[in-house]
Amino acid sequence: MQIDLSVPHDLPCLEGHFPGTPIVPGVVQIDWAIRLAADYLQLQLEAGTHFQVKYRRLFLPGRQVTLTLLSKNDYLRFDYSDTGEMLSSGSIRLKMADGP
């Protein structure tokens, strides 16, 4: 699943996350991946553990990025790219909520 995102310059999480060169924090990237996977992949998530993020390029605000999500077994893999260049990638071990 690929989702196009517009990352604004004025995200509250950018304040103080490096003055002069704001960078989208890894915890925000993980949060977006989990939330959007729950919505778009229809995952009923209880929790996430074993977070891993690998940074390849600076993830700066004010750009269009593509988030790619892949859910396999009990892992969610994700990457963020900008015009084909990977900015970051990672994985999250998922604990699914018990069904109704």
N, C-alpha and C positions, 0 to 999 in steps of 0.2 A: 504494500500500500504506500502510495506517495501522496504527500500533502504539501501544498505550497503555502508558505507562511510569510507574512510581512512583519519584520521585526522593527518596531518603532524606536526612535532615538530616546524617547522619554520613559522608558520602562523604569518603574521605581527601584527594581533590583540593581540598576546600574549605578545608582548613587554610591560613590565611594569605591566602586569596583573598577577601578583604577582611574583616578583623576587624570584627565587629559586624553586618555585612551580607554574609554569604557569597553569592557568585554562581557559578553553574555556569560554569566556564571554556569559552571557545570551542573550545579544543583537545579538551576532553572531548565536547562536542557533535559535533564532526567525527568523533571516534573512534567514538562510539555509532552515528552514521549509517553509517559504513563497515562496522562489524562487523555491524550488524543488516541492512544491505542484502545483505551476503554470505550471511547465514543465510536471510533471508526472501525475497529476490529470486533466490537461488541464483546469485549472481555469483561467478565465480572471479577474484578480484582479485589482481594482483601489486603494485600501488602506486596511490597517489593523488597528484595534483599540482594546482597552481593552486587552492588552497583559498580560498574566499570565504565570509565569514559577515557577515550584516547583523543587528544587534541592534535590536529594536523596543521591547522592554520588558525589565525585569530578569528574568532566569531564576533564580529563587530555589529552593532545595531545599525539600523537605517538601510537594511538590504532585504531583498527577497531571497528566501532560502527554501529548499525542498527537504522535507523530513521524510525519510524512508523507514517504514516499520515492518518488521517481520517477527511474527510470533511462532515459535517452534518449541514443541514439548513444553517445558515450564520456563522458557526464556523469551524475553523480548529483546530483539536486537534493533538498533536504530542508527541512523546516520543523518547528519545535516550536511547539505552541499549547497554551493552557490555557483551557478552556471557550470555545473559539471565538476567543480573542484570540491573535494571533501574537506569540510571544516572540522568535523569531529565525528566519532562513532563510539558506540558502547553497547553494553548489554545489562540486563536487569533480570535477576531470577524472580519469577512471579509466584505468588501464592494466590490461587484462585479462591474466590468466595464459594461457599457451598451453595448449590442451587436451591431454588424454592421447594 
